[in-house]
Amino acid sequence: MTDRSRRIALYVLCVGVLMIVLDATVVNVALPSIQTDLGFSQSSLAWVVNAYLIAFGSLLLLAGRLGDLIGRRTVFLAGLVVFTGASLTCGLAQSQGMLVAARFVQGVGGAMTSAVVLGMIVTMFPQPGEQARAIGVYGFVASAGGSVGLLAGGVLTQAINWHWIFFVNVPIGIATGILALRLLVRDEGIGFGAGADVLGAALITSSLMLGVYTIVKPAAEHGWGATRTLELGAVSLALGLAFVLRQARARNPLIPLRIFRSRNVSGANVVQMLMVAGMFGMFFLGALYLQRVLGYDALEIGLAFLPATVVMGILSLRYSERLIMRFGARTMLFPGLILIAAGLLLFARVPVHGAYLTDVLPAMLLFGFGIGSSFPSLMTLAMSGATPEDAGLASGLVNTSAQVGGALGLAVLATLSATRTSHLLAGGASTAAALVGGYHLAFVIGAALMALAFLVVVSVIRPVAAPAGHMQAEPDHDRAKARQGELSEAA
């Protein structure tokens, strides 16, 4: 496979990922129009989002492992077919039930498509320099796609109608599938060996599906201390524990537990959960501040997030590879986390009558620099300990930690923000002041999550030795520790 073919294949994979990432936010902009057109109640409208999240979040890990077993190219293409067909059905939906069911199927296709992409990238680009560059492209698409979705959703909903936020996926999905068939090299997978671990698949899928449902439904609506939330959460955890015990004893485990022995893989996924949990507060509650307090419409909200997207793109696409090769992936996490935390703290002081240039834009720029410098490094570390046979599993694990972190973060931050707002309203504050007070609390908690992620990087993640010919600014004793750790893990 020539360098040119690999680059084009990378862009094809990233277009597929962008389509999935866009869909997660583009729908949020169109929800008021969907509610009016199909007659959703306020409570039932949430299922347009929740149906997708439940399917997507619960199947990522399984889809990633299936890519290792039967071929990542096969799973990617099958996911494209499912997602594109479900998008067409969503666009054609004329009833609530039809749209919610199609959104669930869309989540299945999205999980299959996105779960294996990182695994395909690290096998296509095995050299450290080119791998860092490729992961930088992926990191930009994965992190900036959400804000692009806000802009695209506003344009499509206002210029045409909500049906087109789904219809636009059809030609993109078909074109991506055709190019993927031509450019992606067929991989056979390692096979099922002694047989398929059907029980393990059932346990992990049901555990994650019930866990995501608990987060987006009873926890978000009734609180974390509600009886139903605690009951469903306990069942989800019990199923997860049963899955771990099954994998430890199975002759041919669906998900070998050896992948968690790598401190960098485990640590990077914990950091990702904390980062995404904190950042969801910025994207979701920041958009609500712009809409409900400053009075922005959907298109203006998308444009407000554009500077962060531009900065992410410049860093991820042009400089992330050089920075990672020069300083090391672990080192690059430190300034990234600090900048994200600083952006959250700036948002925690926005006033009721805020001005975009002085109160919002500085925080957006800090987010852009922070995410653009840290996400490619985090992806590199999360995939660094995976063998070629486990690359799909590691890729699915990265996406799962992001989805679970996002769902947890959104549920917790939104709940605490709403509670704070209610207390301020009861104390006589104006609606705008109460809303801002609630958002301030959520942003401070988000900054605290960044601080916790910082501590995990310091205590868990090891430096990755620089490849020959590149200088890496890690202390000599850190490099020695890294080599000792690699030797001990190999033993």
Helices and strands as residue ranges (DSSP letters): H 3-38, H 42-70, H 72-92, H 96-115, H 117-124, H 128-159, H 164-167, H 169-183, H 198-214, I 215-219, H 220-222, H 227-249, G 257-261, H 263-280, I 281-285, H 286-288, I 289-293, H 298-314, I 315-319, H 320-327, H 329-347, I 356-360, H 361-384, G 388-390, H 391-426, H 431-459, H 476-490
